Amino acid sequence: QDMGEDSEAPRRRMMEMAQKLSEAKLLELRHKRDLEIAREELEHFKRAREKGEQEIEQLQREVAQAEHKLASEEERWREKILEARELAAEDDRAGARAESPEDGRVPPPGGGRRQSRQGASLRRATKSTV
């Protein structure tokens, strides 16, 4: 019986070692798999970050274009406002001349200014339509 136990001990020890080796191999495979998954996730995040950066750059370009267009529109409207003010000033000067006639007559009630402005408005309309 001692002989049987003695012959079983190396065998049992061999089985334990084989089991430990198998567990170690399995653990190594799990770690390799986890490492591969981590690498794939890292690559995915890198691509996502690059895509996000590209989208940000594109949006920045679009914003710059929109700001440029807005500035151009503002300048155009500023010029139109200045032009309208100049025309209004011309109308006022023309109206002032019409209200103080050179022959010394007193202007009619309303000062004749309305007619003068209508004439200036008519001139402005024909200038812009021509």
RAZI-V965040 format. One record per run of one state. SS is the DSSP state (hx for helix, st for strand, lp for the rest). FROM is the first residue (numbers start at 0). LEN is the number of residues. Records with the same first field share a line. If there is no record, write none. Layout:
SS->FROM-LEN, FROM-LEN
This chain:
lp->0-1, 99-13, 129-1
hx->1-98, 112-17
